[in-house]
Amino acid sequence: MNVKYDWVMLRRKFITGDYVTVKEFAEMEAIPYAAVRKRSAEWTEQKRTLAKRKENKIVENVLNKQIATASEINNRHIEIFNKALNAAEQGLSECMNGESLNASKFEKIVDSLQKIQKAQRLALGMDRDGGNQAVEDNVARVFAEMRRAFRDESADT
């Protein structure tokens, strides 16, 4: 009995299927093992290579989804920090333009500005290591001087 097999189709079926061994595949497909063994020298290695590629693609897709989610969250944070900065800036302007300076309100706004600035820098990737200490020290010093100046000014009025 001279049966012809579609070896291209059988190879594809083995490589993409859940078969562990060529012998198991031959039994499941009702093909003599000797006939399959003659033609399947590279099938097992090709199956391993395909499985590795599949696993890499899965990991890549998961990472891409995680990156997209993190990026979306980060963009939302940046938008919120921008709104908070605008509100703090408006509050600061109101605090400074009034007849009498509200030192307590001013100090709270300055504290908020420091926190907003730190959060924005992190969200924008400007302080990847968790913060640039020299910049933070300079900003803290400027804000401390502003607080001191406004306390002195409010004490004078």
HUWOUR-V121838 format. One record per pair of residues at least 24 apart in sequence whose C-alpha atoms are under 8 Angstrom apart, sorted by the first residue. I is the first residue (numbers start at 1). J is the second residue. If there is no record, write none. Layout:
<<I;J> <I;J>>
This chain:
<<7;39> <11;40> <11;43> <14;43> <14;47> <15;43> <15;44> <15;46> <15;47> <15;50> <16;47> <16;50> <74;123> <75;123> <77;120> <77;123> <78;120> <78;123> <78;124> <81;116> <81;119> <81;120> <82;120> <84;116> <85;113> <85;116> <88;112> <88;113> <100;154> <100;157> <101;150> <101;153> <101;154> <102;154> <103;147> <103;150> <103;151> <103;154> <106;147> <106;150> <107;147> <110;143> <110;147> <114;139> <114;140> <114;143>>
